[in-house]
Amino acid sequence: MDEYAWSYPAPGLRPWIGRYTGYRQRGVAPARHRGLPSPYLTLIFTLDDPLVMAAHPDPRQAPGRYRALAGGLHLAPALITHDGRQSGVQVAVHPLGCRAIFGVPAAELANLDVDAGALLGDRFVGETRDRLRCAPDWPARFAVLDAVLGGLLREDTGPSWAAHAVRRLFGTGPVSVAGLASEVGWSPRHLTDRFRAEVGIRPKEAARVARFDRARRAMRPGVRLADVAAAHGYADQSHLVRDFRVFAGCAPSRWLADEFGNSGLRQAPVELGGDFGFVQAHAGPGDDDGRYD
């Protein structure tokens, strides 16, 4: 059995949350999946079996099993496994939404995966999972997320310069660190230090992650890698391959084989902050629109 659904959040949550995704698989082949860097943090509530993290972006973190997980921005892949069953709902949290949802700057979660109960409280996580499991369908589950996450929103959403910098760096076009520093009235070094303290990665790394995320979502069997590289701001195909090895830990050909397999079906991501988990679905416009916002 394969189920896959997605939805945008309620309008009041859209400045802080990009998209909801729901998934349920049973009776499929056991698999391992790479959770890749992206412009979003991750919040996952499992429905049945726990989420099994075989390896975290930070190798110093021990493997673990999670009923609910919060993951920060990261620059290396995570490895997620399942034994043929997985289910949950996932929330793509904008870096600017980290303070609003979790009450901490995104930098505190950078390169980390943590039990969501440590941030939101075990009671909140338990009650949310109960409500999600009792909901009759995916629209009802997404409505539960609207209600519970809307109730979490805090007034502290971070400094205005961070909002400007994040939107520019994670936007749809390239921007230089020097140019962005000039926009906010700082030196490039001062911007880099302040941005890393708030978001957890450097501005140049943020721009690279955004470019990589757009490029890899455009990749599929039959699409020339050189064309993807040219369309997404890479100097050439070799440049894209180098970035892929850094952020995915493998060559693009290996990732394509793992994600699409011999069937030509997309192992569609069900986590937008780092692709923790996946379900198998035909690739479509919703899978490849770059950033889900």
LINUR-V893292 format. One record per backbone hydrogen bond with DSSP energy under -0.5 kcal/mol. NH is the residue of the N-H (numbers start at 1). CO is the residue of the C=O. Records with the same first field share a line. If there is no record, write none. Layout:
NH->CO + CO
This chain:
3->24
5->22
7->20
13->10
14->10 + 11
16->13
17->13
18->92
19->92
20->7
21->90
22->5
23->88
24->3
25->86
26->1
28->84
31->82
33->80
35->33 + 78
36->34
38->273
41->93
42->71
43->91
44->69
45->89
46->44 + 67
47->87
51->66
52->81
53->51 + 64
54->52 + 79
55->79
58->111
59->57
61->58
64->53
66->51
69->44
70->114
71->42
72->109 + 112
78->35
79->55
80->33
81->52
82->31
86->25
88->23
89->45
90->21
91->43
92->19
93->41 + 91
94->16 + 92
95->39
97->94
98->94 + 95
100->96
101->97
102->98
103->98 + 99
104->98
107->198
108->105
109->106
110->106 + 107
111->73
112->109
114->70
116->68
118->115
119->116
120->116
121->117
125->121
126->122
127->123
128->124
129->125
130->126
131->127
132->128
133->129
134->130
135->131
141->137
142->138
143->139
144->140
145->141
146->142
147->143
148->144
149->145
150->146
151->147
152->149
153->149
154->100
157->155
163->159
164->160
165->161
166->162
167->163
168->164
169->165
170->166
171->168
180->176
181->177
182->178
183->179
184->180
185->181
186->181
191->187
192->188
193->189
194->190
195->191
196->192
197->193
198->194
199->195
200->195 + 196
206->202
207->203
208->204
209->205
210->206
211->207
212->208
213->209
214->210
215->211
216->212
217->213
218->214 + 215
219->215 + 216
223->220
224->222
228->224
229->225
230->226
231->227
232->228 + 229
233->230
234->229
240->236
241->237
242->238
243->239
244->240
245->241
246->242
247->243
248->244
249->244 + 245
250->244
255->251
256->252
257->253
258->254
259->255
260->256
261->256 + 257
264->260 + 261
265->260
266->281
267->259
268->266 + 279
270->277
275->271
277->275
279->268
281->266 + 279
287->284
288->284 + 285
291->289
293->291
